Amino acid sequence: MSLFLPKLTCKKDIDEAIKGVAEKVVVLRFGSDDDSVCLQLDEILSKTAHDLSNMASIYIVDVDKAPIYTRYFDISYIPSTVFFFNGQHMKVDYGSPDHTKFVGSFKTKQDFIDLIEVIYRGAMRGKMIVQSPIDPKNIPKYDLLYHDI
């Protein structure tokens, strides 16, 4: 867990962050405080938070404390990072079947900064889905699991 990033601990806090932040990308990192990949991602997020403060607000969400959103966004792998702009869920085409979230940690701080800039610019133009600027070899690969209900 990062000591420098705000932590959202309940559905109400998450809803307020999503709906209350205007003209900025809201970044929600879903994960666990004791997972090594989450800690690696938190370090990247905290190191870039100040530089991106005009474009993004970054929050940490523990998957165990927000089960409603964990199910809603189908957070099967942690960490998973979800993006919003003016209350709207922003989707990113990473070249994978899932455009709703980024799964895993970013390889570099620059990858995260580039992604936020692309999401921000796209959102300011009214786009709800943008193309990922991250080199495909820097995007973690995983298999999606689908369950029939």
C-alpha positions in Angstrom: 0.0 0.0 0.0 1.2 3.5 -0.7 1.2 6.0 2.1 1.0 8.8 -0.4 -2.2 7.8 -2.3 -5.7 8.1 -0.9 -7.4 4.9 -0.1 -11.1 4.4 -0.7 -12.6 1.9 1.8 -16.3 1.6 0.9 -18.8 1.9 -2.0 -19.9 5.4 -0.9 -16.3 6.7 -1.1 -15.7 5.1 -4.5 -19.0 6.5 -5.8 -18.1 10.0 -4.6 -14.6 9.8 -6.2 -16.1 8.6 -9.6 -18.9 11.2 -9.6 -17.2 14.0 -7.7 -14.0 14.5 -9.6 -14.5 16.8 -12.7 -12.3 17.2 -15.7 -9.8 14.7 -14.5 -9.2 11.0 -15.1 -10.1 9.0 -11.9 -7.7 6.1 -11.5 -8.9 3.3 -9.3 -6.3 0.6 -8.5 -8.0 -2.5 -7.2 -5.7 -4.8 -5.3 -4.4 -6.0 -2.0 -2.0 -4.4 0.4 0.1 -7.5 0.8 0.5 -8.4 -2.9 4.0 -7.8 -4.3 2.7 -6.8 -7.8 0.2 -4.3 -6.2 3.1 -2.8 -4.2 5.1 -2.5 -7.4 2.2 -0.8 -9.1 1.5 1.5 -6.1 5.1 2.7 -6.3 4.7 3.7 -9.9 1.3 5.4 -9.2 2.6 7.3 -6.2 5.7 8.5 -8.1 3.6 9.8 -10.9 0.7 11.2 -8.9 2.2 14.7 -8.5 3.3 15.0 -12.2 -0.2 13.9 -13.3 -2.2 16.0 -10.7 -3.6 18.3 -13.4 -5.0 15.3 -15.4 -5.7 12.6 -12.9 -6.7 11.7 -9.4 -5.4 8.3 -8.3 -7.0 6.1 -5.6 -6.2 2.7 -4.0 -9.1 0.3 -3.5 -8.8 -2.9 -1.5 -10.7 -5.7 -3.3 -11.9 -7.1 0.0 -13.4 -3.8 1.1 -15.3 -3.2 -2.2 -16.9 -6.5 -3.2 -19.6 -4.8 -5.1 -17.2 -3.1 -7.5 -14.9 -6.1 -7.5 -17.8 -8.2 -8.9 -19.1 -5.3 -11.2 -15.7 -4.9 -12.9 -15.0 -8.6 -12.8 -11.7 -8.2 -10.9 -10.4 -11.7 -11.1 -6.7 -10.7 -11.2 -5.0 -8.2 -9.1 -3.9 -5.5 -9.4 -6.5 -4.2 -11.9 -6.7 -0.5 -12.7 -10.0 1.1 -13.9 -10.4 4.6 -15.4 -13.2 7.1 -15.3 -13.7 10.7 -16.6 -16.6 12.9 -15.4 -18.4 9.9 -14.0 -18.1 7.8 -17.2 -16.2 4.6 -17.4 -13.3 5.0 -19.8 -12.3 2.0 -21.9 -8.9 1.4 -23.4 -8.0 -1.0 -26.3 -4.9 -2.8 -25.1 -5.0 -5.3 -27.9 -6.7 -7.8 -25.6 -10.4 -8.9 -25.4 -10.9 -6.8 -22.2 -11.1 -3.1 -22.6 -12.6 -2.3 -19.2 -9.4 -2.5 -17.1 -5.6 -2.8 -17.1 -4.6 -6.0 -15.4 -1.1 -6.2 -13.7 1.5 -3.6 -13.1 2.8 -1.1 -15.6 6.4 -1.8 -16.7 7.6 1.8 -16.4 6.4 5.1 -15.0 6.4 6.5 -18.6 3.9 3.8 -19.7 1.4 4.9 -17.0 2.0 8.6 -17.8 1.5 8.0 -21.5 -1.7 6.1 -20.9 -3.2 8.8 -18.6 -2.4 11.5 -21.2 -4.1 9.5 -24.0 -7.2 8.8 -21.8 -7.4 12.5 -20.8 -7.1 13.8 -24.3 -9.6 11.3 -25.6 -12.0 12.0 -22.9 -11.7 15.8 -23.5 -12.8 15.1 -27.1 -15.8 13.0 -25.9 -14.3 9.6 -26.7 -15.3 6.7 -24.3 -12.7 4.3 -25.7 -9.1 5.1 -26.6 -6.2 3.2 -28.2 -3.4 2.2 -25.7 -0.1 4.0 -26.3 1.8 1.3 -24.4 4.1 -1.0 -26.4 2.2 -4.4 -26.6 5.3 -6.2 -25.2 4.9 -4.1 -22.0 1.2 -5.2 -21.5 0.9 -8.3 -19.2 -0.8 -11.2 -20.9 -3.5 -13.2 -19.1 -6.3 -15.6 -20.0 -9.8 -14.3 -19.5 -12.2 -16.6 -17.7 -15.8 -16.4 -18.5 -18.5 -18.0 -16.4 -22.0 -18.8 -17.6 -24.6 -17.6 -15.1 
